[in-house]
Amino acid sequence: MAWIVLIIAGLFEIVWATAMKQSHGFTRLWPSVITIAGMLVSFGLLSWAMRALPLGTAYTVWTGVGAVGAFTVGVLILGEAMTPLRLVAALLIVGGLVLMKLATP
């Protein structure tokens, strides 16, 4: 169950990071509200998952899901560049997440 909660926490990290970009430095109300709400949910779920998972594993997976997800949203929705080097970097993050999962008892 902790792994599912951790993945959901990572998905909320994608939400708040995307909303933060759309808030234009917290100058737009609704994206700013979504950012703060998403952060609270994401941190709360991460905290819950850390009850059962090691700190290093939980934090690494949380940030990795958020990083790869934010990269994906940036490319697919916000029109950011997907260069071969950026794609390799994202794949390396995913590989690290898989290794972290396999290395956790």
N, C-alpha and C positions, 0 to 999 in steps of 0.2 A: 504493500500500500504506500509506503514511503516513497518508492520510486515514481509512482503515478502522481503523487502530490508534488514531487520535485519537478517533474516534467510540466505539470500545470503551472507551477511557479515560474518556470522558464518561459512559458507561453505568455504569462502576464508581464514578464520582463520585456518581451517583444512589444506588447501593447503599450507599456508606458514609455519605452524608448521611442516608438513611432509617434506617439502623442506629444512627447517632448519636442521632437523635431517640428511637428505641426503647430506647437504653441508659440513658435518664433520668440524664444527667450521668455516664456511665460507672459507674453503680452496679449494672448488670445485666451479668453475665459474657458471655453469648453475643452479645448485640448489640454489646458493647464489642469483642469479638474480631473480629466481622465488620467493624466500623468500621475497625479498624487494618489488617486484611488488605485490605479494599477500598481504603483509602488507599494502601497499598504498591503494589498492582496498578495503581491509577489513576495515581499519580505515575510509576511505572516505565514505563507505556505512553506517558504524556505525554512523558516524557523521550526515549523512543525516537522518537516522532513528530517531536519538535523537531530531530532530526538532519537531516530533509529539509524541514521547513516553517519559515517565519519565526516568530520568537518571538511577535510580536503576533497573528498568525493562529492559531497553535496554542493559545495561552493563551485567546484570546477564544472560540474554538470550544469548547474544553474546558469553560470556565466556563459558557458559554451552554447547552450540552447539559445540564450538571449543573443549572443553574438552572431551565430549562424542565422538565426531567425531575422534579426535586424538587417543583416546583410541581404538576405533573400527579399525582405520587404523593400529595402532600398532599391534593389535591382528591378524587381517585378512591378512595384507600385510607384515608386518615386523616380524611376528612370535613371538611377545611378549606373555608372559604368560597371560592366562585368568583364574585367580583363582576365587573361589567363592566370596571371599571378595572384589576383584576388580570389579566383576560383580555387587555385591550389591551396591558398591559405585557409579558406573555408573547409576544404576537404581534410586538411591536416587537423583542424579543430575537431571535426566529426570523428576522425580516427582516434584522437586523444580521448574523446568522450567514450568511445567504444572500449578502448583499453582501460579506462578508469572503471567502467562498469564491470569488465571482466576481472579486474584486479581487486574488486571489493567483495569481501566474504558475505 
